[in-house]
Amino acid sequence: MATTADLIGNAEGHVSTILRGLDKSSVVAQIARTTTTDATTLSFPLAVPEGDVAWVTEGAELSEYDARFDQIEVVPRKVGAVSSVTSEALDDAGTAFNADFADVLLTGLTGKIARAVDQAFFGEHQGIMPPGLRSVADVTTIQVDGAWENTDPFLAAISEAQGRRTEITAFAAHPSDALALSSVKRGVGSNESLLSPSAAEGGPATLIAGVPLVTSPFIEPGVIWGIPGEYCHMVVRREATIARSTDAQFSSDRVMFRATSRIGFGFTYPKAIQRIELVNGDDAAGEGS
């Protein structure tokens, strides 16, 4: 655990703390495949349909398959967070409470970055943030009329992914939709929810149709994403930094701490991504709260 004196004297030494914290705080880090790199860009091969195959007699010519190796490039974009504390608070933290103080400070910085990462991945694309799910063309859409009533659309999404030789490793929903699902019962007269508890430690606590369900306020209400984890990538550049400054707010006697990283996303099999959406019904309340 970091101490306050350690954090003040060696802020840069706690980069790994930020990156580990991101794994726990960010929904995206839990459901996408994370790759770290030192490069400014990283390429991933796109999944392409297999070529034609045929049964042939001995000695007959096999049809040629012109294999294509299309790829996408992911450019990690800079994201950062700043926190400030008074010099008096730092002095007071140089006591038995110093470890807790530093931990709270680092957790706060990590939480800010994690929220920005989740917003970029699930939310509407804005400015220079890396393009996320809503920017992916040609995903598979499953429409549900009116309201969430059963697990049928989720089973359909699982089946669709299996037909493409992959699997849905997580469903991601707005909290209001997760709440609506939790209130739906498995059948008439049943008190059992559609959602079930997960026995896995350290992961999402809830399952739907046997698949982990995660939530984010940046997902559109009325939309639930089926995520094939092997084809959704989060790229993190290793050069995350933590820095401090006693000059930026000199007149107010405050110390500034800044954490930055560079993160991008890549989606290598759009058709395997499932977008389950309500139609002809009232969406739940607003986004990004």
C-alpha positions as YAML, in Angstrom:
chain: A
units: angstrom
residues:
- id: 1
  name: MET
  ca: [0.00, 0.00, 0.00]
- id: 2
  name: ALA
  ca: [1.30, 3.47, -0.85]
- id: 3
  name: THR
  ca: [2.09, 5.97, 1.89]
- id: 4
  name: THR
  ca: [1.63, 9.70, 1.65]
- id: 5
  name: ALA
  ca: [5.34, 10.41, 2.01]
- id: 6
  name: ASP
  ca: [6.07, 7.81, -0.66]
- id: 7
  name: LEU
  ca: [3.47, 9.32, -3.00]
- id: 8
  name: ILE
  ca: [4.84, 12.85, -2.53]
- id: 9
  name: GLY
  ca: [8.44, 11.81, -2.98]
- id: 10
  name: ASN
  ca: [7.91, 9.34, -5.83]
- id: 11
  name: ALA
  ca: [4.59, 9.99, -7.55]
- id: 12
  name: GLU
  ca: [5.87, 8.43, -10.77]
- id: 13
  name: GLY
  ca: [6.49, 5.16, -8.95]
- id: 14
  name: HIS
  ca: [2.78, 4.46, -8.60]
- id: 15
  name: VAL
  ca: [1.87, 4.09, -12.28]
- id: 16
  name: SER
  ca: [1.28, 0.38, -11.80]
- id: 17
  name: THR
  ca: [-1.17, 1.20, -9.00]
- id: 18
  name: ILE
  ca: [-3.23, 3.29, -11.40]
- id: 19
  name: LEU
  ca: [-3.21, 0.57, -14.07]
- id: 20
  name: ARG
  ca: [-4.20, -2.16, -11.60]
- id: 21
  name: GLY
  ca: [-6.92, 0.09, -10.24]
- id: 22
  name: LEU
  ca: [-8.24, 0.64, -13.75]
- id: 23
  name: ASP
  ca: [-8.72, -3.11, -14.12]
- id: 24
  name: LYS
  ca: [-11.06, -3.05, -11.10]
- id: 25
  name: SER
  ca: [-12.80, 0.29, -11.65]
- id: 26
  name: SER
  ca: [-13.51, 0.26, -15.38]
- id: 27
  name: VAL
  ca: [-16.35, -1.87, -16.74]
- id: 28
  name: VAL
  ca: [-14.55, -2.00, -20.09]
- id: 29
  name: ALA
  ca: [-11.40, -3.41, -18.50]
- id: 30
  name: GLN
  ca: [-13.53, -6.24, -17.10]
- id: 31
  name: ILE
  ca: [-15.19, -7.28, -20.36]
- id: 32
  name: ALA
  ca: [-12.71, -6.46, -23.15]
- id: 33
  name: ARG
  ca: [-9.37, -8.03, -23.96]
- id: 34
  name: THR
  ca: [-6.66, -5.70, -22.66]
- id: 35
  name: THR
  ca: [-3.39, -5.30, -24.54]
- id: 36
  name: THR
  ca: [-0.51, -3.15, -23.34]
- id: 37
  name: THR
  ca: [1.98, -1.67, -25.78]
- id: 38
  name: ASP
  ca: [4.79, 0.83, -26.07]
- id: 39
  name: ALA
  ca: [3.81, 1.68, -29.64]
- id: 40
  name: THR
  ca: [1.82, 4.72, -30.74]
- id: 41
  name: THR
  ca: [-0.47, 2.48, -32.84]
- id: 42
  name: LEU
  ca: [-1.35, -1.20, -32.70]
- id: 43
  name: SER
  ca: [-2.82, -3.30, -35.50]
- id: 44
  name: PHE
  ca: [-5.28, -6.16, -35.13]
- id: 45
  name: PRO
  ca: [-6.37, -8.58, -37.86]
- id: 46
  name: LEU
  ca: [-10.05, -8.48, -38.69]
- id: 47
  name: ALA
  ca: [-12.04, -11.68, -38.53]
- id: 48
  name: VAL
  ca: [-13.11, -12.62, -42.07]
- id: 49
  name: PRO
  ca: [-15.41, -15.42, -43.24]
- id: 50
  name: GLU
  ca: [-13.65, -18.61, -44.16]
- id: 51
  name: GLY
  ca: [-13.12, -19.39, -47.84]
- id: 52
  name: ASP
  ca: [-15.04, -21.96, -49.82]
- id: 53
  name: VAL
  ca: [-14.12, -25.59, -49.21]
- id: 54
  name: ALA
  ca: [-15.20, -28.68, -51.12]
- id: 55
  name: TRP
  ca: [-14.93, -32.43, -51.13]
- id: 56
  name: VAL
  ca: [-12.97, -33.60, -54.14]
- id: 57
  name: THR
  ca: [-11.83, -36.86, -55.65]
- id: 58
  name: GLU
  ca: [-8.18, -37.86, -55.45]
- id: 59
  name: GLY
  ca: [-6.08, -35.90, -57.90]
- id: 60
  name: ALA
  ca: [-8.73, -33.26, -58.57]
- id: 61
  name: GLU
  ca: [-7.91, -29.57, -58.26]
- id: 62
  name: LEU
  ca: [-8.83, -27.80, -55.06]
- id: 63
  name: SER
  ca: [-10.47, -24.40, -55.50]
- id: 64
  name: GLU
  ca: [-8.18, -21.56, -54.59]
- id: 65
  name: TYR
  ca: [-8.97, -19.31, -51.67]
- id: 66
  name: ASP
  ca: [-7.51, -15.86, -51.78]
- id: 67
  name: ALA
  ca: [-7.00, -15.29, -48.08]
- id: 68
  name: ARG
  ca: [-7.41, -11.65, -47.01]
- id: 69
  name: PHE
  ca: [-5.66, -10.26, -44.01]
- id: 70
  name: ASP
  ca: [-7.59, -7.05, -43.40]
- id: 71
  name: GLN
  ca: [-6.70, -5.21, -40.26]
- id: 72
  name: ILE
  ca: [-7.59, -2.22, -38.13]
- id: 73
  name: GLU
  ca: [-5.27, 0.19, -36.42]
- id: 74
  name: VAL
  ca: [-5.91, 1.33, -32.87]
- id: 75
  name: VAL
  ca: [-4.44, 4.67, -31.83]
- id: 76
  name: PRO
  ca: [-4.49, 5.11, -28.04]
- id: 77
  name: ARG
  ca: [-5.67, 8.60, -27.07]
- id: 78
  name: LYS
  ca: [-4.56, 10.55, -24.03]
- id: 79
  name: VAL
  ca: [-6.83, 10.61, -20.99]
- id: 80
  name: GLY
  ca: [-6.04, 12.18, -17.66]
- id: 81
  name: ALA
  ca: [-7.31, 13.26, -14.27]
- id: 82
  name: VAL
  ca: [-6.19, 15.83, -11.72]
- id: 83
  name: SER
  ca: [-6.70, 16.01, -7.97]
- id: 84
  name: SER
  ca: [-5.47, 18.60, -5.50]
- id: 85
  name: VAL
  ca: [-5.01, 18.57, -1.74]
- id: 86
  name: THR
  ca: [-3.94, 21.23, 0.69]
- id: 87
  name: SER
  ca: [-0.44, 21.20, 2.09]
- id: 88
  name: GLU
  ca: [-2.01, 21.10, 5.54]
- id: 89
  name: ALA
  ca: [-3.87, 17.90, 4.67]
- id: 90
  name: LEU
  ca: [-0.64, 16.34, 3.41]
- id: 91
  name: ASP
  ca: [1.16, 17.34, 6.58]
- id: 92
  name: ASP
  ca: [-1.61, 15.85, 8.71]
- id: 93
  name: ALA
  ca: [-1.53, 12.68, 6.62]
- id: 94
  name: GLY
  ca: [2.09, 12.13, 7.58]
- id: 95
  name: THR
  ca: [0.80, 10.20, 10.57]
- id: 96
  name: ALA
  ca: [-0.57, 6.70, 11.04]
- id: 97
  name: PHE
  ca: [-3.32, 7.55, 8.53]
- id: 98
  name: ASN
  ca: [-0.90, 8.24, 5.68]
- id: 99
  name: ALA
  ca: [-1.39, 4.91, 3.90]
- id: 100
  name: ASP
  ca: [-5.16, 5.37, 3.80]
- id: 101
  name: PHE
  ca: [-4.81, 8.95, 2.59]
- id: 102
  name: ALA
  ca: [-2.56, 7.98, -0.33]
- id: 103
  name: ASP
  ca: [-4.80, 5.08, -1.21]
- id: 104
  name: VAL
  ca: [-7.85, 7.36, -1.34]
- id: 105
  name: LEU
  ca: [-5.98, 9.83, -3.55]
- id: 106
  name: LEU
  ca: [-4.86, 7.16, -6.00]
- id: 107
  name: THR
  ca: [-8.31, 5.56, -6.03]
- id: 108
  name: GLY
  ca: [-9.87, 8.93, -6.87]
- id: 109
  name: LEU
  ca: [-7.54, 9.48, -9.81]
- id: 110
  name: THR
  ca: [-8.13, 5.95, -11.06]
- id: 111
  name: GLY
  ca: [-11.91, 6.33, -10.76]
- id: 112
  name: LYS
  ca: [-11.89, 9.48, -12.88]
- id: 113
  name: ILE
  ca: [-9.91, 7.78, -15.65]
- id: 114
  name: ALA
  ca: [-12.06, 4.64, -15.48]
- id: 115
  name: ARG
  ca: [-15.22, 6.72, -15.88]
- id: 116
  name: ALA
  ca: [-13.76, 8.45, -18.94]
- id: 117
  name: VAL
  ca: [-12.78, 5.09, -20.45]
- id: 118
  name: ASP
  ca: [-16.28, 3.67, -19.95]
- id: 119
  name: GLN
  ca: [-17.86, 6.80, -21.40]
- id: 120
  name: ALA
  ca: [-15.72, 6.55, -24.53]
- id: 121
  name: PHE
  ca: [-16.45, 2.83, -24.98]
- id: 122
  name: PHE
  ca: [-20.22, 2.90, -24.38]
- id: 123
  name: GLY
  ca: [-21.22, 6.52, -24.95]
- id: 124
  name: GLU
  ca: [-21.68, 8.79, -27.93]
- id: 125
  name: HIS
  ca: [-18.40, 9.66, -29.63]
- id: 126
  name: GLN
  ca: [-17.23, 13.16, -28.81]
- id: 127
  name: GLY
  ca: [-14.14, 15.15, -29.73]
- id: 128
  name: ILE
  ca: [-10.89, 13.20, -29.78]
- id: 129
  name: MET
  ca: [-12.00, 10.37, -27.52]
- id: 130
  name: PRO
  ca: [-11.35, 6.93, -29.06]
- id: 131
  name: PRO
  ca: [-14.34, 5.55, -31.03]
- id: 132
  name: GLY
  ca: [-16.38, 3.05, -29.04]
- id: 133
  name: LEU
  ca: [-19.25, 0.63, -29.59]
- id: 134
  name: ARG
  ca: [-21.66, 3.20, -31.03]
- id: 135
  name: SER
  ca: [-19.17, 3.94, -33.81]
- id: 136
  name: VAL
  ca: [-18.99, 0.30, -34.95]
- id: 137
  name: ALA
  ca: [-20.88, -0.36, -38.17]
- id: 138
  name: ASP
  ca: [-22.49, -3.67, -39.06]
- id: 139
  name: VAL
  ca: [-23.13, -5.05, -35.58]
- id: 140
  name: THR
  ca: [-25.94, -7.59, -35.23]
- id: 141
  name: THR
  ca: [-29.18, -6.02, -33.99]
- id: 142
  name: ILE
  ca: [-31.91, -7.90, -32.12]
- id: 143
  name: GLN
  ca: [-35.12, -5.99, -31.50]
- id: 144
  name: VAL
  ca: [-37.46, -6.54, -28.56]
- id: 145
  name: ASP
  ca: [-41.01, -5.23, -28.75]
- id: 146
  name: GLY
  ca: [-42.15, -3.10, -25.83]
- id: 147
  name: ALA
  ca: [-40.34, -4.25, -22.70]
- id: 148
  name: TRP
  ca: [-38.00, -6.81, -21.18]
- id: 149
  name: GLU
  ca: [-40.14, -9.86, -20.50]
- id: 150
  name: ASN
  ca: [-37.93, -12.94, -20.73]
- id: 151
  name: THR
  ca: [-34.49, -14.28, -21.65]
- id: 152
  name: ASP
  ca: [-35.41, -14.99, -25.28]
- id: 153
  name: PRO
  ca: [-33.45, -12.06, -26.82]
- id: 154
  name: PHE
  ca: [-30.39, -12.95, -24.77]
- id: 155
  name: LEU
  ca: [-30.56, -16.57, -25.81]
- id: 156
  name: ALA
  ca: [-30.93, -15.36, -29.42]
- id: 157
  name: ALA
  ca: [-27.79, -13.22, -29.03]
- id: 158
  name: ILE
  ca: [-25.87, -16.15, -27.57]
- id: 159
  name: SER
  ca: [-27.00, -18.37, -30.44]
- id: 160
  name: GLU
  ca: [-26.10, -15.73, -33.03]
- id: 161
  name: ALA
  ca: [-22.59, -15.45, -31.62]
- id: 162
  name: GLN
  ca: [-22.19, -19.22, -31.52]
- id: 163
  name: GLY
  ca: [-23.18, -19.33, -35.18]
- id: 164
  name: ARG
  ca: [-20.16, -17.12, -35.81]
- id: 165
  name: ARG
  ca: [-17.89, -19.43, -33.83]
- id: 166
  name: THR
  ca: [-17.53, -17.16, -30.84]
- id: 167
  name: GLU
  ca: [-19.34, -16.58, -27.57]
- id: 168
  name: ILE
  ca: [-20.91, -13.76, -25.63]
- id: 169
  name: THR
  ca: [-18.75, -13.29, -22.55]
- id: 170
  name: ALA
  ca: [-20.78, -10.43, -21.05]
- id: 171
  name: PHE
  ca: [-23.98, -8.47, -21.46]
- id: 172
  name: ALA
  ca: [-23.72, -4.75, -20.71]
- id: 173
  name: ALA
  ca: [-26.76, -2.65, -19.79]
- id: 174
  name: HIS
  ca: [-27.80, 0.72, -18.40]
- id: 175
  name: PRO
  ca: [-28.55, 0.36, -14.65]
- id: 176
  name: SER
  ca: [-32.23, 1.11, -15.26]
- id: 177
  name: ASP
  ca: [-32.49, -1.82, -17.67]
- id: 178
  name: ALA
  ca: [-30.71, -4.12, -15.23]
- id: 179
  name: LEU
  ca: [-33.23, -3.06, -12.59]
- id: 180
  name: ALA
  ca: [-36.12, -3.72, -14.98]
- id: 181
  name: LEU
  ca: [-34.76, -7.18, -15.73]
- id: 182
  name: SER
  ca: [-34.35, -7.96, -12.05]
- id: 183
  name: SER
  ca: [-38.04, -7.28, -11.48]
- id: 184
  name: VAL
  ca: [-39.15, -9.72, -14.21]
- id: 185
  name: LYS
  ca: [-39.97, -13.17, -12.90]
- id: 186
  name: ARG
  ca: [-39.22, -16.44, -14.63]
- id: 187
  name: GLY
  ca: [-42.87, -17.39, -14.91]
- id: 188
  name: VAL
  ca: [-46.41, -16.74, -13.72]
- id: 189
  name: GLY
  ca: [-46.59, -17.20, -9.96]
- id: 190
  name: SER
  ca: [-42.81, -17.40, -9.62]
- id: 191
  name: ASN
  ca: [-40.78, -15.22, -7.27]
- id: 192
  name: GLU
  ca: [-37.54, -16.09, -9.05]
- id: 193
  name: SER
  ca: [-35.93, -13.26, -11.02]
- id: 194
  name: LEU
  ca: [-34.62, -13.58, -14.57]
- id: 195
  name: LEU
  ca: [-31.28, -12.58, -13.13]
- id: 196
  name: SER
  ca: [-29.28, -15.04, -11.06]
- id: 197
  name: PRO
  ca: [-26.31, -14.57, -8.75]
- id: 198
  name: SER
  ca: [-22.84, -15.47, -9.98]
- id: 199
  name: ALA
  ca: [-20.62, -17.76, -7.96]
- id: 200
  name: ALA
  ca: [-17.44, -16.43, -9.58]
- id: 201
  name: GLU
  ca: [-15.18, -14.37, -7.34]
- id: 202
  name: GLY
  ca: [-13.93, -10.98, -8.48]
- id: 203
  name: GLY
  ca: [-16.29, -10.70, -11.46]
- id: 204
  name: PRO
  ca: [-19.83, -9.43, -12.11]
- id: 205
  name: ALA
  ca: [-22.25, -10.53, -9.41]
- id: 206
  name: THR
  ca: [-25.20, -11.12, -11.72]
- id: 207
  name: LEU
  ca: [-25.92, -13.48, -14.61]
- id: 208
  name: ILE
  ca: [-28.57, -13.47, -17.30]
- id: 209
  name: ALA
  ca: [-29.03, -16.58, -19.43]
- id: 210
  name: GLY
  ca: [-25.88, -17.82, -17.73]
- id: 211
  name: VAL
  ca: [-23.75, -14.87, -18.92]
- id: 212
  name: PRO
  ca: [-22.34, -12.12, -16.67]
- id: 213
  name: LEU
  ca: [-24.31, -8.86, -16.72]
- id: 214
  name: VAL
  ca: [-22.45, -5.58, -16.11]
- id: 215
  name: THR
  ca: [-23.86, -2.06, -16.00]
- id: 216
  name: SER
  ca: [-22.72, 1.40, -17.01]
- id: 217
  name: PRO
  ca: [-24.60, 4.72, -16.94]
- id: 218
  name: PHE
  ca: [-23.09, 5.54, -20.35]
- id: 219
  name: ILE
  ca: [-25.06, 2.83, -22.17]
- id: 220
  name: GLU
  ca: [-28.21, 3.98, -23.92]
- id: 221
  name: PRO
  ca: [-31.32, 3.13, -21.89]
- id: 222
  name: GLY
  ca: [-33.25, 0.46, -23.76]
- id: 223
  name: VAL
  ca: [-30.10, -1.05, -25.26]
- id: 224
  name: ILE
  ca: [-28.16, -4.05, -23.98]
- id: 225
  name: TRP
  ca: [-24.90, -5.06, -25.64]
- id: 226
  name: GLY
  ca: [-23.75, -8.65, -26.06]
- id: 227
  name: ILE
  ca: [-19.96, -8.53, -25.89]
- id: 228
  name: PRO
  ca: [-17.72, -11.17, -27.50]
- id: 229
  name: GLY
  ca: [-14.64, -10.48, -25.38]
- id: 230
  name: GLU
  ca: [-12.11, -11.99, -27.77]
- id: 231
  name: TYR
  ca: [-13.06, -9.47, -30.47]
- id: 232
  name: CYS
  ca: [-13.31, -6.33, -28.32]
- id: 233
  name: HIS
  ca: [-9.92, -4.88, -27.46]
- id: 234
  name: MET
  ca: [-8.76, -2.19, -25.07]
- id: 235
  name: VAL
  ca: [-5.24, -1.00, -25.86]
- id: 236
  name: VAL
  ca: [-3.25, 0.67, -23.08]
- id: 237
  name: ARG
  ca: [0.07, 2.35, -23.69]
- id: 238
  name: ARG
  ca: [2.57, 1.55, -20.97]
- id: 239
  name: GLU
  ca: [3.66, 5.12, -20.55]
- id: 240
  name: ALA
  ca: [1.02, 6.01, -17.98]
- id: 241
  name: THR
  ca: [2.31, 8.78, -15.74]
- id: 242
  name: ILE
  ca: [1.67, 10.26, -12.34]
- id: 243
  name: ALA
  ca: [3.12, 13.68, -11.57]
- id: 244
  name: ARG
  ca: [2.82, 16.23, -8.79]
- id: 245
  name: SER
  ca: [3.25, 19.98, -8.63]
- id: 246
  name: THR
  ca: [3.44, 22.46, -5.78]
- id: 247
  name: ASP
  ca: [3.46, 25.41, -8.21]
- id: 248
  name: ALA
  ca: [0.15, 25.19, -10.08]
- id: 249
  name: GLN
  ca: [-1.87, 26.37, -7.06]
- id: 250
  name: PHE
  ca: [0.90, 28.07, -5.16]
- id: 251
  name: SER
  ca: [-1.27, 30.93, -3.91]
- id: 252
  name: SER
  ca: [-3.74, 28.56, -2.25]
- id: 253
  name: ASP
  ca: [-0.98, 26.33, -0.82]
- id: 254
  name: ARG
  ca: [-2.26, 23.20, -2.57]
- id: 255
  name: VAL
  ca: [-0.42, 20.26, -4.14]
- id: 256
  name: MET
  ca: [-1.64, 18.96, -7.49]
- id: 257
  name: PHE
  ca: [-1.49, 15.31, -8.55]
- id: 258
  name: ARG
  ca: [-2.01, 14.37, -12.21]
- id: 259
  name: ALA
  ca: [-2.47, 10.90, -13.71]
- id: 260
  name: THR
  ca: [-2.49, 10.28, -17.46]
- id: 261
  name: SER
  ca: [-2.64, 7.28, -19.73]
- id: 262
  name: ARG
  ca: [-3.29, 6.54, -23.39]
- id: 263
  name: ILE
  ca: [-6.12, 4.18, -24.26]
- id: 264
  name: GLY
  ca: [-7.89, 3.06, -27.44]
- id: 265
  name: PHE
  ca: [-10.39, 0.43, -28.59]
- id: 266
  name: GLY
  ca: [-10.53, -2.05, -31.44]
- id: 267
  name: PHE
  ca: [-13.44, -4.19, -32.65]
- id: 268
  name: THR
  ca: [-12.28, -6.98, -34.91]
- id: 269
  name: TYR
  ca: [-15.54, -8.83, -35.62]
- id: 270
  name: PRO
  ca: [-18.45, -6.34, -35.70]
- id: 271
  name: LYS
  ca: [-21.08, -8.93, -36.66]
- id: 272
  name: ALA
  ca: [-20.27, -10.90, -33.52]
- id: 273
  name: ILE
  ca: [-21.24, -7.90, -31.37]
- id: 274
  name: GLN
  ca: [-24.92, -8.06, -30.40]
- id: 275
  name: ARG
  ca: [-27.06, -4.97, -29.91]
- id: 276
  name: ILE
  ca: [-30.34, -5.86, -28.20]
- id: 277
  name: GLU
  ca: [-32.73, -2.91, -28.29]
- id: 278
  name: LEU
  ca: [-36.23, -2.14, -27.15]
- id: 279
  name: VAL
  ca: [-38.60, -0.81, -29.82]
- id: 280
  name: ASN
  ca: [-42.13, 0.62, -29.53]
- id: 281
  name: GLY
  ca: [-41.70, 1.12, -25.81]
- id: 282
  name: ASP
  ca: [-40.65, 3.71, -23.26]
- id: 283
  name: ASP
  ca: [-36.93, 3.87, -22.61]
- id: 284
  name: ALA
  ca: [-35.66, 4.13, -19.09]
- id: 285
  name: ALA
  ca: [-34.32, 7.43, -17.78]
- id: 286
  name: GLY
  ca: [-31.31, 9.29, -18.97]
- id: 287
  name: GLU
  ca: [-27.80, 8.49, -19.74]
- id: 288
  name: GLY
  ca: [-24.50, 9.21, -18.08]
- id: 289
  name: SER
  ca: [-25.86, 10.08, -14.63]
...
